[in-house]
Amino acid sequence: MAEVLIGFAAGIKNNLNAGGTVILSGILTDRLDKVVAAYEAQGFGLVKTKIKGEWAAIALKGKNK
């Protein structure tokens, strides 16, 4: 799932309102850093991480324009 979410990063950025929040889940914890890095590269800031077992969910906030 991480690779799919990484592939969506630019598209989500282009379709999210300025300052909007995106929540992503179904991320294996060993791939979490790669997903966060891909979204940070698009200008998102990590707001919250929730981990349960080997799975993670994250909330990221887009930049205000």
All heavy atoms as a GROMACS GRO file, in nm:
protein
  475
    1MET      N    1   0.081  -0.120   0.000
    1MET     CA    2   0.000   0.000   0.000
    1MET      C    3   0.085   0.126   0.000
    1MET      O    4   0.046   0.226  -0.056
    1MET     CB    5  -0.092  -0.004   0.123
    1MET     CG    6  -0.198   0.099   0.123
    1MET     SD    7  -0.324   0.060   0.003
    1MET     CE    8  -0.429   0.196   0.024
    2ALA      N    9   0.203   0.121   0.060
    2ALA     CA   10   0.288   0.240   0.069
    2ALA      C   11   0.323   0.294  -0.069
    2ALA      O   12   0.318   0.415  -0.092
    2ALA     CB   13   0.415   0.208   0.148
    3GLU      N   14   0.356   0.207  -0.161
    3GLU     CA   15   0.395   0.251  -0.295
    3GLU      C   16   0.280   0.321  -0.365
    3GLU      O   17   0.299   0.420  -0.437
    3GLU     CB   18   0.445   0.132  -0.378
    3GLU     CG   19   0.577   0.075  -0.330
    3GLU     CD   20   0.567  -0.011  -0.204
    3GLU    OE1   21   0.456  -0.059  -0.170
    3GLU    OE2   22   0.670  -0.027  -0.136
    4VAL      N   23   0.159   0.274  -0.344
    4VAL     CA   24   0.041   0.338  -0.402
    4VAL      C   25   0.021   0.477  -0.344
    4VAL      O   26   0.000   0.574  -0.416
    4VAL     CB   27  -0.085   0.251  -0.380
    4VAL    CG1   28  -0.211   0.323  -0.425
    4VAL    CG2   29  -0.071   0.117  -0.451
    5LEU      N   30   0.031   0.488  -0.212
    5LEU     CA   31   0.014   0.618  -0.147
    5LEU      C   32   0.124   0.716  -0.190
    5LEU      O   33   0.097   0.834  -0.210
    5LEU     CB   34   0.015   0.602   0.005
    5LEU     CG   35  -0.104   0.523   0.062
    5LEU    CD1   36  -0.085   0.501   0.212
    5LEU    CD2   37  -0.235   0.593   0.033
    6ILE      N   38   0.246   0.668  -0.206
    6ILE     CA   39   0.355   0.753  -0.254
    6ILE      C   40   0.323   0.802  -0.394
    6ILE      O   41   0.342   0.920  -0.426
    6ILE     CB   42   0.489   0.677  -0.249
    6ILE    CG1   43   0.532   0.658  -0.102
    6ILE    CG2   44   0.596   0.750  -0.328
    6ILE    CD1   45   0.646   0.560  -0.082
    7GLY      N   46   0.272   0.715  -0.479
    7GLY     CA   47   0.237   0.753  -0.615
    7GLY      C   48   0.126   0.857  -0.622
    7GLY      O   49   0.118   0.934  -0.718
    8PHE      N   50   0.041   0.862  -0.521
    8PHE     CA   51  -0.070   0.958  -0.518
    8PHE      C   52  -0.031   1.095  -0.463
    8PHE      O   53  -0.110   1.189  -0.467
    8PHE     CB   54  -0.184   0.905  -0.432
    8PHE     CG   55  -0.264   0.794  -0.493
    8PHE    CD1   56  -0.332   0.706  -0.410
    8PHE    CD2   57  -0.274   0.776  -0.630
    8PHE    CE1   58  -0.410   0.603  -0.464
    8PHE    CE2   59  -0.349   0.673  -0.684
    8PHE     CZ   60  -0.416   0.587  -0.601
    9ALA      N   61   0.088   1.111  -0.409
    9ALA     CA   62   0.127   1.233  -0.335
    9ALA      C   63   0.106   1.361  -0.417
    9ALA      O   64   0.043   1.456  -0.369
    9ALA     CB   65   0.271   1.223  -0.287
   10ALA      N   66   0.156   1.366  -0.538
   10ALA     CA   67   0.142   1.488  -0.619
   10ALA      C   68  -0.004   1.514  -0.656
   10ALA      O   69  -0.050   1.628  -0.652
   10ALA     CB   70   0.228   1.479  -0.744
   11GLY      N   71  -0.077   1.411  -0.689
   11GLY     CA   72  -0.217   1.426  -0.725
   11GLY      C   73  -0.301   1.476  -0.608
   11GLY      O   74  -0.389   1.560  -0.625
   12ILE      N   75  -0.273   1.424  -0.490
   12ILE     CA   76  -0.346   1.470  -0.372
   12ILE      C   77  -0.314   1.617  -0.347
   12ILE      O   78  -0.403   1.696  -0.320
   12ILE     CB   79  -0.314   1.382  -0.250
   12ILE    CG1   80  -0.378   1.244  -0.269
   12ILE    CG2   81  -0.361   1.446  -0.120
   12ILE    CD1   82  -0.344   1.142  -0.163
   13LYS      N   83  -0.187   1.653  -0.357
   13LYS     CA   84  -0.148   1.793  -0.338
   13LYS      C   85  -0.224   1.884  -0.434
   13LYS      O   86  -0.275   1.989  -0.396
   13LYS     CB   87   0.002   1.809  -0.359
   13LYS     CG   88   0.046   1.953  -0.354
   13LYS     CD   89   0.190   1.965  -0.401
   13LYS     CE   90   0.223   2.111  -0.421
   13LYS     NZ   91   0.346   2.128  -0.495
   14ASN      N   92  -0.236   1.843  -0.558
   14ASN     CA   93  -0.300   1.926  -0.661
   14ASN      C   94  -0.451   1.932  -0.647
   14ASN      O   95  -0.513   2.021  -0.705
   14ASN     CB   96  -0.262   1.875  -0.800
   14ASN     CG   97  -0.116   1.895  -0.830
   14ASN    OD1   98  -0.052   1.986  -0.779
   14ASN    ND2   99  -0.061   1.808  -0.913
   15ASN      N  100  -0.510   1.842  -0.573
   15ASN     CA  101  -0.656   1.838  -0.558
   15ASN      C  102  -0.706   1.871  -0.420
   15ASN      O  103  -0.827   1.870  -0.397
   15ASN     CB  104  -0.708   1.700  -0.600
   15ASN     CG  105  -0.696   1.679  -0.749
   15ASN    OD1  106  -0.769   1.741  -0.826
   15ASN    ND2  107  -0.602   1.597  -0.791
   16LEU      N  108  -0.617   1.904  -0.329
   16LEU     CA  109  -0.654   1.937  -0.191
   16LEU      C  110  -0.659   2.089  -0.176
   16LEU      O  111  -0.572   2.159  -0.228
   16LEU     CB  112  -0.551   1.878  -0.094
   16LEU     CG  113  -0.584   1.885   0.054
   16LEU    CD1  114  -0.699   1.791   0.087
   16LEU    CD2  115  -0.462   1.846   0.136
   17ASN      N  116  -0.759   2.137  -0.108
   17ASN     CA  117  -0.765   2.281  -0.080
   17ASN      C  118  -0.644   2.324   0.000
   17ASN      O  119  -0.591   2.246   0.080
   17ASN     CB  120  -0.892   2.316  -0.002
   17ASN     CG  121  -1.017   2.305  -0.085
   17ASN    OD1  122  -1.014   2.318  -0.207
   17ASN    ND2  123  -1.129   2.281  -0.019
   18ALA      N  124  -0.601   2.448  -0.019
   18ALA     CA  125  -0.488   2.502   0.057
   18ALA      C  126  -0.513   2.485   0.206
   18ALA      O  127  -0.621   2.512   0.256
   18ALA     CB  128  -0.469   2.649   0.024
   19GLY      N  129  -0.414   2.433   0.275
   19GLY     CA  130  -0.425   2.412   0.418
   19GLY      C  131  -0.509   2.292   0.458
   19GLY      O  132  -0.534   2.270   0.576
   20GLY      N  133  -0.552   2.214   0.359
   20GLY     CA  134  -0.635   2.097   0.386
   20GLY      C  135  -0.557   1.985   0.453
   20GLY      O  136  -0.434   1.983   0.452
   21THR      N  137  -0.630   1.892   0.510
   21THR     CA  138  -0.570   1.779   0.578
   21THR      C  139  -0.601   1.651   0.503
   21THR      O  140  -0.714   1.631   0.457
   21THR     CB  141  -0.624   1.768   0.723
   21THR    OG1  142  -0.593   1.888   0.792
   21THR    CG2  143  -0.564   1.650   0.797
   22VAL      N  144  -0.502   1.565   0.491
   22VAL     CA  145  -0.521   1.434   0.430
   22VAL      C  146  -0.484   1.329   0.534
   22VAL      O  147  -0.389   1.345   0.611
   22VAL     CB  148  -0.438   1.418   0.300
   22VAL    CG1  149  -0.290   1.430   0.325
   22VAL    CG2  150  -0.468   1.288   0.230
   23ILE      N  151  -0.566   1.224   0.540
   23ILE     CA  152  -0.541   1.112   0.631
   23ILE      C  153  -0.516   0.988   0.548
   23ILE      O  154  -0.595   0.955   0.460
   23ILE     CB  155  -0.661   1.092   0.726
   23ILE    CG1  156  -0.681   1.216   0.811
   23ILE    CG2  157  -0.640   0.967   0.813
   23ILE    CD1  158  -0.808   1.217   0.892
   24LEU      N  159  -0.404   0.924   0.574
   24LEU     CA  160  -0.364   0.804   0.501
   24LEU      C  161  -0.350   0.690   0.600
   24LEU      O  162  -0.295   0.708   0.709
   24LEU     CB  163  -0.229   0.827   0.430
   24LEU     CG  164  -0.219   0.949   0.339
   24LEU    CD1  165  -0.075   0.965   0.290
   24LEU    CD2  166  -0.314   0.938   0.223
   25SER      N  167  -0.396   0.572   0.561
   25SER     CA  168  -0.382   0.456   0.650
   25SER      C  169  -0.349   0.333   0.567
   25SER      O  170  -0.346   0.337   0.445
   25SER     CB  171  -0.509   0.435   0.731
   25SER     OG  172  -0.616   0.400   0.646
   26GLY      N  173  -0.325   0.224   0.636
   26GLY     CA  174  -0.288   0.100   0.569
   26GLY      C  175  -0.140   0.100   0.531
   26GLY      O  176  -0.101   0.041   0.432
   27ILE      N  177  -0.059   0.164   0.613
   27ILE     CA  178   0.084   0.177   0.586
   27ILE      C  179   0.159   0.085   0.684
   27ILE      O  180   0.144   0.097   0.806
   27ILE     CB  181   0.132   0.322   0.609
   27ILE    CG1  182   0.046   0.420   0.528
   27ILE    CG2  183   0.279   0.336   0.575
   27ILE    CD1  184   0.060   0.565   0.573
   28LEU      N  185   0.239  -0.004   0.631
   28LEU     CA  186   0.322  -0.086   0.718
   28LEU      C  187   0.428   0.003   0.783
   28LEU      O  188   0.484   0.090   0.717
   28LEU     CB  189   0.390  -0.199   0.639
   28LEU     CG  190   0.296  -0.311   0.596
   28LEU    CD1  191   0.365  -0.403   0.496
   28LEU    CD2  192   0.248  -0.391   0.716
   29THR      N  193   0.452  -0.017   0.911
   29THR     CA  194   0.542   0.072   0.984
   29THR      C  195   0.683   0.076   0.926
   29THR      O  196   0.750   0.178   0.934
   29THR     CB  197   0.549   0.036   1.134
   29THR    OG1  198   0.586  -0.102   1.147
   29THR    CG2  199   0.416   0.061   1.202
   30ASP      N  200   0.728  -0.033   0.864
   30ASP     CA  201   0.863  -0.032   0.807
   30ASP      C  202   0.871   0.053   0.679
   30ASP      O  203   0.981   0.079   0.631
   30ASP     CB  204   0.916  -0.173   0.785
   30ASP     CG  205   0.838  -0.253   0.681
   30ASP    OD1  206   0.726  -0.212   0.643
   30ASP    OD2  207   0.889  -0.358   0.638
   31ARG      N  208   0.758   0.097   0.627
   31ARG     CA  209   0.757   0.183   0.508
   31ARG      C  210   0.706   0.324   0.540
   31ARG      O  211   0.695   0.408   0.452
   31ARG     CB  212   0.669   0.120   0.400
   31ARG     CG  213   0.727  -0.011   0.351
   31ARG     CD  214   0.649  -0.063   0.233
   31ARG     NE  215   0.712  -0.182   0.182
   31ARG     CZ  216   0.662  -0.304   0.191
   31ARG    NH1  217   0.546  -0.322   0.251
   31ARG    NH2  218   0.725  -0.407   0.141
   32LEU      N  219   0.675   0.348   0.666
   32LEU     CA  220   0.617   0.475   0.708
   32LEU      C  221   0.706   0.595   0.672
   32LEU      O  222   0.657   0.695   0.621
   32LEU     CB  223   0.589   0.471   0.858
   32LEU     CG  224   0.525   0.595   0.919
   32LEU    CD1  225   0.392   0.626   0.854
   32LEU    CD2  226   0.508   0.574   1.069
   33ASP      N  227   0.835   0.584   0.699
   33ASP     CA  228   0.926   0.696   0.671
   33ASP      C  229   0.926   0.735   0.524
   33ASP      O  230   0.933   0.853   0.490
   33ASP     CB  231   1.068   0.663   0.716
   33ASP     CG  232   1.083   0.657   0.867
   33ASP    OD1  233   0.996   0.712   0.938
   33ASP    OD2  234   1.182   0.598   0.914
   34LYS      N  235   0.916   0.637   0.435
   34LYS     CA  236   0.915   0.666   0.291
   34LYS      C  237   0.788   0.740   0.250
   34LYS      O  238   0.792   0.831   0.168
   34LYS     CB  239   0.929   0.537   0.210
   34LYS     CG  240   1.066   0.475   0.219
   34LYS     CD  241   1.076   0.350   0.135
   34LYS     CE  242   1.215   0.290   0.150
   34LYS     NZ  243   1.235   0.174   0.065
   35VAL      N  244   0.675   0.700   0.308
   35VAL     CA  245   0.548   0.768   0.277
   35VAL      C  246   0.552   0.911   0.329
   35VAL      O  247   0.520   1.005   0.256
   35VAL     CB  248   0.428   0.690   0.336
   35VAL    CG1  249   0.298   0.767   0.314
   35VAL    CG2  250   0.418   0.551   0.275
   36VAL      N  251   0.594   0.929   0.452
   36VAL     CA  252   0.602   1.064   0.509
   36VAL      C  253   0.696   1.151   0.425
   36VAL      O  254   0.664   1.265   0.393
   36VAL     CB  255   0.646   1.059   0.657
   36VAL    CG1  256   0.674   1.199   0.710
   36VAL    CG2  257   0.539   0.991   0.742
   37ALA      N  258   0.810   1.100   0.388
   37ALA     CA  259   0.907   1.176   0.309
   37ALA      C  260   0.848   1.218   0.175
   37ALA      O  261   0.870   1.331   0.129
   37ALA     CB  262   1.034   1.094   0.288
   38ALA      N  263   0.772   1.131   0.111
   38ALA     CA  264   0.712   1.164  -0.019
   38ALA      C  265   0.612   1.279  -0.005
   38ALA      O  266   0.607   1.367  -0.091
   38ALA     CB  267   0.642   1.041  -0.077
   39TYR      N  268   0.535   1.280   0.101
   39TYR     CA  269   0.437   1.386   0.122
   39TYR      C  270   0.504   1.515   0.170
   39TYR      O  271   0.464   1.623   0.129
   39TYR     CB  272   0.325   1.339   0.215
   39TYR     CG  273   0.227   1.252   0.139
   39TYR    CD1  274   0.256   1.119   0.113
   39TYR    CD2  275   0.110   1.305   0.086
   39TYR    CE1  276   0.170   1.039   0.039
   39TYR    CE2  277   0.024   1.227   0.012
   39TYR     CZ  278   0.055   1.094  -0.012
   39TYR     OH  279  -0.030   1.017  -0.088
   40GLU      N  280   0.606   1.504   0.251
   40GLU     CA  281   0.680   1.624   0.291
   40GLU      C  282   0.746   1.689   0.170
   40GLU      O  283   0.751   1.812   0.162
   40GLU     CB  284   0.783   1.590   0.399
   40GLU     CG  285   0.719   1.560   0.533
   40GLU     CD  286   0.817   1.520   0.641
   40GLU    OE1  287   0.929   1.475   0.609
   40GLU    OE2  288   0.780   1.535   0.759
   41ALA      N  289   0.791   1.610   0.076
   41ALA     CA  290   0.850   1.664  -0.047
   41ALA      C  291   0.748   1.741  -0.129
   41ALA      O  292   0.784   1.829  -0.208
   41ALA     CB  293   0.910   1.550  -0.131
   42GLN      N  294   0.619   1.712  -0.109
   42GLN     CA  295   0.512   1.783  -0.179
   42GLN      C  296   0.462   1.902  -0.097
   42GLN      O  297   0.367   1.970  -0.136
   42GLN     CB  298   0.395   1.688  -0.207
   42GLN     CG  299   0.427   1.578  -0.305
   42GLN     CD  300   0.454   1.633  -0.444
   42GLN    OE1  301   0.396   1.732  -0.488
   42GLN    NE2  302   0.545   1.568  -0.515
   43GLY      N  303   0.524   1.927   0.018
   43GLY     CA  304   0.487   2.043   0.098
   43GLY      C  305   0.393   2.015   0.214
   43GLY      O  306   0.347   2.106   0.281
   44PHE      N  307   0.362   1.889   0.239
   44PHE     CA  308   0.277   1.855   0.352
   44PHE      C  309   0.359   1.849   0.480
   44PHE      O  310   0.477   1.816   0.478
   44PHE     CB  311   0.212   1.717   0.332
   44PHE     CG  312   0.104   1.715   0.228
   44PHE    CD1  313   0.134   1.682   0.096
   44PHE    CD2  314  -0.027   1.745   0.261
   44PHE    CE1  315   0.034   1.680   0.000
   44PHE    CE2  316  -0.127   1.742   0.166
   44PHE     CZ  317  -0.096   1.710   0.035
   45GLY      N  318   0.294   1.879   0.591
   45GLY     CA  319   0.357   1.865   0.721
   45GLY      C  320   0.286   1.756   0.800
   45GLY      O  321   0.163   1.749   0.800
   46LEU      N  322   0.363   1.671   0.865
   46LEU     CA  323   0.306   1.563   0.944
   46LEU      C  324   0.241   1.620   1.070
   46LEU      O  325   0.304   1.695   1.145
   46LEU     CB  326   0.415   1.462   0.982
   46LEU     CG  327   0.372   1.340   1.059
   46LEU    CD1  328   0.274   1.254   0.978
   46LEU    CD2  329   0.493   1.257   1.100
   47VAL      N  330   0.115   1.586   1.092
   47VAL     CA  331   0.041   1.635   1.208
   47VAL      C  332   0.033   1.528   1.317
   47VAL      O  333   0.052   1.556   1.434
   47VAL     CB  334  -0.102   1.679   1.166
   47VAL    CG1  335  -0.184   1.719   1.287
   47VAL    CG2  336  -0.096   1.790   1.064
   48LYS      N  337   0.003   1.405   1.276
   48LYS     CA  338  -0.017   1.299   1.374
   48LYS      C  339   0.012   1.163   1.312
   48LYS      O  340  -0.015   1.142   1.194
   48LYS     CB  341  -0.160   1.301   1.428
   48LYS     CG  342  -0.184   1.206   1.542
   48LYS     CD  343  -0.317   1.230   1.609
   48LYS     CE  344  -0.329   1.138   1.729
   48LYS     NZ  345  -0.445   1.167   1.809
   49THR      N  346   0.065   1.075   1.392
   49THR     CA  347   0.088   0.936   1.353
   49THR      C  348   0.021   0.845   1.454
   49THR      O  349   0.034   0.866   1.575
   49THR     CB  350   0.240   0.904   1.349
   49THR    OG1  351   0.305   0.995   1.261
   49THR    CG2  352   0.265   0.762   1.303
   50LYS      N  353  -0.049   0.746   1.406
   50LYS     CA  354  -0.114   0.646   1.492
   50LYS      C  355  -0.064   0.509   1.448
   50LYS      O  356  -0.074   0.475   1.329
   50LYS     CB  357  -0.266   0.656   1.477
   50LYS     CG  358  -0.343   0.560   1.559
   50LYS     CD  359  -0.361   0.611   1.699
   50LYS     CE  360  -0.456   0.519   1.774
   50LYS     NZ  361  -0.484   0.565   1.905
   51ILE      N  362  -0.008   0.434   1.540
   51ILE     CA  363   0.046   0.301   1.509
   51ILE      C  364  -0.028   0.197   1.592
   51ILE      O  365  -0.048   0.214   1.712
   51ILE     CB  366   0.197   0.296   1.535
   51ILE    CG1  367   0.269   0.392   1.440
   51ILE    CG2  368   0.249   0.152   1.519
   51ILE    CD1  369   0.418   0.405   1.464
   52LYS      N  370  -0.067   0.090   1.524
   52LYS     CA  371  -0.131  -0.024   1.590
   52LYS      C  372  -0.067  -0.149   1.533
   52LYS      O  373  -0.088  -0.182   1.416
   52LYS     CB  374  -0.281  -0.023   1.567
   52LYS     CG  375  -0.354  -0.127   1.646
   52LYS     CD  376  -0.504  -0.110   1.637
   52LYS     CE  377  -0.572  -0.211   1.727
   52LYS     NZ  378  -0.717  -0.195   1.725
   53GLY      N  379   0.014  -0.214   1.615
   53GLY     CA  380   0.086  -0.331   1.567
   53GLY      C  381   0.185  -0.290   1.459
   53GLY      O  382   0.266  -0.200   1.480
   54GLU      N  383   0.175  -0.356   1.345
   54GLU     CA  384   0.266  -0.324   1.234
   54GLU      C  385   0.206  -0.225   1.133
   54GLU      O  386   0.266  -0.198   1.031
   54GLU     CB  387   0.308  -0.452   1.162
   54GLU     CG  388   0.194  -0.525   1.096
   54GLU     CD  389   0.235  -0.659   1.035
   54GLU    OE1  390   0.316  -0.730   1.097
   54GLU    OE2  391   0.185  -0.691   0.927
   55TRP      N  392   0.090  -0.170   1.165
   55TRP     CA  393   0.020  -0.080   1.075
   55TRP      C  394   0.019   0.063   1.129
   55TRP      O  395   0.017   0.084   1.248
   55TRP     CB  396  -0.125  -0.126   1.054
   55TRP     CG  397  -0.131  -0.257   0.984
   55TRP    CD1  398  -0.149  -0.379   1.042
   55TRP    CD2  399  -0.116  -0.281   0.844
   55TRP    NE1  400  -0.148  -0.478   0.947
   55TRP    CE2  401  -0.128  -0.420   0.824
   55TRP    CE3  402  -0.096  -0.199   0.735
   55TRP    CZ2  403  -0.118  -0.478   0.698
   55TRP    CZ3  404  -0.086  -0.257   0.609
   55TRP    CH2  405  -0.098  -0.395   0.592
   56ALA      N  406   0.018   0.158   1.035
   56ALA     CA  407   0.018   0.299   1.074
   56ALA      C  408  -0.083   0.377   0.992
   56ALA      O  409  -0.119   0.340   0.880
   56ALA     CB  410   0.157   0.359   1.053
   57ALA      N  411  -0.126   0.487   1.052
   57ALA     CA  412  -0.209   0.587   0.985
   57ALA      C  413  -0.146   0.722   1.016
   57ALA      O  414  -0.089   0.741   1.124
   57ALA     CB  415  -0.352   0.583   1.035
   58ILE      N  416  -0.153   0.814   0.920
   58ILE     CA  417  -0.096   0.947   0.942
   58ILE      C  418  -0.192   1.055   0.896
   58ILE      O  419  -0.275   1.032   0.807
   58ILE     CB  420   0.040   0.964   0.868
   58ILE    CG1  421   0.027   0.933   0.719
   58ILE    CG2  422   0.147   0.878   0.932
   58ILE    CD1  423   0.154   0.957   0.638
   59ALA      N  424  -0.181   1.169   0.960
   59ALA     CA  425  -0.254   1.289   0.917
   59ALA      C  426  -0.149   1.391   0.877
   59ALA      O  427  -0.050   1.412   0.949
   59ALA     CB  428  -0.340   1.342   1.030
   60LEU      N  429  -0.169   1.451   0.759
   60LEU     CA  430  -0.076   1.551   0.707
   60LEU      C  431  -0.155   1.674   0.668
   60LEU      O  432  -0.267   1.664   0.618
   60LEU     CB  433  -0.003   1.497   0.584
   60LEU     CG  434   0.074   1.367   0.606
   60LEU    CD1  435   0.024   1.261   0.511
   60LEU    CD2  436   0.222   1.390   0.591
   61LYS      N  437  -0.095   1.790   0.688
   61LYS     CA  438  -0.161   1.916   0.655
   61LYS      C  439  -0.087   1.981   0.539
   61LYS      O  440   0.035   1.992   0.541
   61LYS     CB  441  -0.163   2.008   0.776
   61LYS     CG  442  -0.245   2.134   0.754
   61LYS     CD  443  -0.278   2.195   0.887
   61LYS     CE  444  -0.360   2.321   0.871
   61LYS     NZ  445  -0.496   2.297   0.831
   62GLY      N  446  -0.165   2.027   0.441
   62GLY     CA  447  -0.107   2.096   0.327
   62GLY      C  448  -0.072   2.240   0.362
   62GLY      O  449  -0.119   2.295   0.462
   63LYS      N  450   0.009   2.299   0.279
   63LYS     CA  451   0.048   2.439   0.298
   63LYS      C  452  -0.067   2.530   0.266
   63LYS      O  453  -0.148   2.503   0.177
   63LYS     CB  454   0.163   2.476   0.204
   63LYS     CG  455   0.296   2.418   0.242
   63LYS     CD  456   0.400   2.472   0.146
   63LYS     CE  457   0.537   2.416   0.176
   63LYS     NZ  458   0.637   2.464   0.082
   64ASN      N  459  -0.074   2.640   0.339
   64ASN     CA  460  -0.166   2.748   0.302
   64ASN      C  461  -0.102   2.823   0.186
   64ASN      O  462   0.017   2.848   0.188
   64ASN     CB  463  -0.190   2.842   0.420
   64ASN     CG  464  -0.268   2.775   0.530
   64ASN    OD1  465  -0.355   2.693   0.505
   64ASN    ND2  466  -0.238   2.808   0.652
   65LYS      N  467  -0.181   2.859   0.088
   65LYS     CA  468  -0.123   2.929  -0.028
   65LYS      C  469  -0.115   3.075  -0.007
   65LYS      O  470  -0.169   3.139   0.070
   65LYS     CB  471  -0.205   2.899  -0.153
   65LYS     CG  472  -0.188   2.755  -0.194
   65LYS     CD  473  -0.257   2.726  -0.325
   65LYS     CE  474  -0.239   2.580  -0.361
   65LYS     NZ  475  -0.303   2.543  -0.481
   0.00000   0.00000   0.00000
